[in-house]
Amino acid sequence: MDVPFSTSLEEMEWFYQRHCKELRAALLEKVQSASPEFFEHLVVELVRLGYGAPMLRAGKAAGRVTGKVGDEGIDGVIQLDRLGLEHLYIQAKRWRNGVVSRSDIQQFVGALHGTNGDRYAGGQARRGVFITTAAFTKSAREYAAHIADTAVLIDGAELAELMLETGLGLVKVRTYEVFGVSTEY
C-alpha cells in the first residue's frame, strides 16, 4: 500500500477515513440482511434521534412504527412537537437490489395526501421521509427536489452515514486522544 503521508496525523486520518468507509459498508450490509420489521424500527429510531419531541404527554414515545400489510405506504410516524400537532411520516424500503423510481416516490406522496394521515395521527400528512437501503433513480431525485417541502429522500449511502454520525447500531471499541505540543508552554 503506497500512501503518501507527510505527518503521522495525516496517516491516522487516512486510516480513520478508511475505517469509517468500511464501517458504513458493514452497517448497510447488516441492515439489508435484517428483517423488514427491524428496518422499520431502525428508521423510526434514526429519524427520531434528530427530530421529534423527546417525550410526549402521558409518557408516549415521539415515534412509532405503523407499517404492516395494507399500510398504504406509511411505515412510521414521528411527532415533531410535544403536543403532537406536527407529524413526519416515513416510508422504509429495505432493498438489496434495484432502485427506487419516481413512481415509488409519487405513491408515497399520494399516501401522505390520502387517508393515512387521518388513520395514523389525526390529520393529513404534509411531510415525509423516504428511506431506502438501495438508491434512487435520477427522475426520483428530480421529482423529490421539485416537491422538497413535502418529501426528503435518503438512500443507502446516506442512511449508513446517518447511522455513523448518530452512533445508531454501533458500539465504541476504542478511543484515541491525539496530543500536540503547546505553543504557549
N, C-alpha and C positions, 0 to 999 in steps of 0.2 A: 504494500500500500504506500504510494508515494503522495504524501500530503504535505504541502509546503507550510510550515509554521515558523513564524519569526519569534514567538514567545510561547511559554508554557500555557499561558492563559488562552491564547488562540487555539492551542491544541486541545485544551479542556473544553472550550466552547464547541469546537468541531465534533468532539466525541459526544458531548451533551446533545447537540442538534441531531446527530445520528441516532442516539438512543431514543430521543423523542419521536423521530420518524418511525423507528421500529416499534415503539410503544403504540403509536397511532394505528399502525397496521395490525398489531396484535389485538387492540381494543375492537377495531372494526370486525376482525375475524371472529372474535368471541361473540359479539353482538349478532352477527349474521348467523352463527350456529345456534343461538339461543331460540327459545320458543317465541311465537308471536306475542303471547301474553306477557312474557318477560320484557320484550321490546316495548310494548305499550306502556308498561310501568316505568321503564327506564326513561322514555322520552317525557313522560309527565314529570318525573322527578328532575330531569335535566332542565326542563323549561321552568319548573317551579323554583329552582335554585336562583335564577336571575330575575324572576318575575313573580308576582302574586303576593297576596297578603301572607305574612308569616303564620298567622293563626286567625281563623275566623271566629265569630261569636260561638259560644257553646262548644268550643274546642274542636270544631270541624276543620279538617285539612283544607288547604287552599287549592289542592289539585286532586283530581281523581280520574281513573281510567273508566271510560264508558264503552269502549269497544267490545263488541260481541257480534254474533251473526245478526245481520239486519241493522247494523248501526248506521247505515247510510252515509258512511264516510267520516264520522266523528269518533275518534278513538280515545280522546281525553279532553278534559276542560280544566282550565286554571282560572281561579277567581283572582282578579287583579287588585281588588281592594277589600278592605275588612268587611264592608257591608255586602259584598257580593253583587255589586251593581254592574261591574265590568268583567267580561269574560274573554278568555283567549282559548280558541278551540284548536285541537291537534289532530292531524291525520298522520299515522305512523305506518310506513311501508318497509318491512324488513325483506328486502330482495337481495339475493346473492348475484343474480344476473339480470340483464336488461336495464332499461332506462325508464324514467317516469316521463310521460308525454304531456303535451299541452292538454289533451282531453282529460287526463287524470287530474290535472290542476283545475280545469273547468268543472269537473264533477265535484271536487272538494268545495270550490266556491259556491256551487249550486247547493251543496249540503249546508254551507254556512247560512245561505239566504233562505233555506227551506224551513221545515218544521222542526229540525233538530234543536235549534236554539230554544224553542218552547219546551221541548222534552227534557233537555239537559240542564237548563239554568233559568228558565222563566222568561226568556226574551230572545229576539232574533239576534243571531251572531253577527258581529261586524268585522272581527279579525280572526285570523288563524295562522297556524304554522304547519307546513307540510314537511315532515322529516322522513328521510329515507336512508337506507344503507347503500343504495345504488347511486345513480347520477340522474340529472335532469337533461332532457333534450334542450337544444338551443331555443326552440319555439316555446317550450315550457317556461324557460327563464325569461324570454321576451314578454310572454303573457303576464307573468308574475311581476315584472318590472312595470308593466302598464297599470297593474292594479296593486301597487306597492302598499297602499294604505289598507288593503284587505288581506293579502296573503304573503307570507315570507317562506322561502324555500331553504331547506338545509339538507345538503347531500351527505353522503357517507364520509367524505373527507372533512367537511365542516363539523359533522357530528363527532368524529374522533377528536378533532381539535377542541371542541367544547368540553368533551369528557376530560381531556388532558388539562385544560385550563381550570376546570372546577374540581378535579380530583375524583370525579364520579367513576366508580369501578376500579379505583387504584388504591394501592397501599404504599406508604412511604417505606422504602427499603434502606436508604442511607442518605444522610445529609452531609455535605461538604461545606466548610467555610473557607473562603479564599481571602488571604490577607495580602496587603501590600505595605511597604514601608511608608510611614507617615512623613510628609514633607515638613510638618510643623514640630517634629520631635527634636 
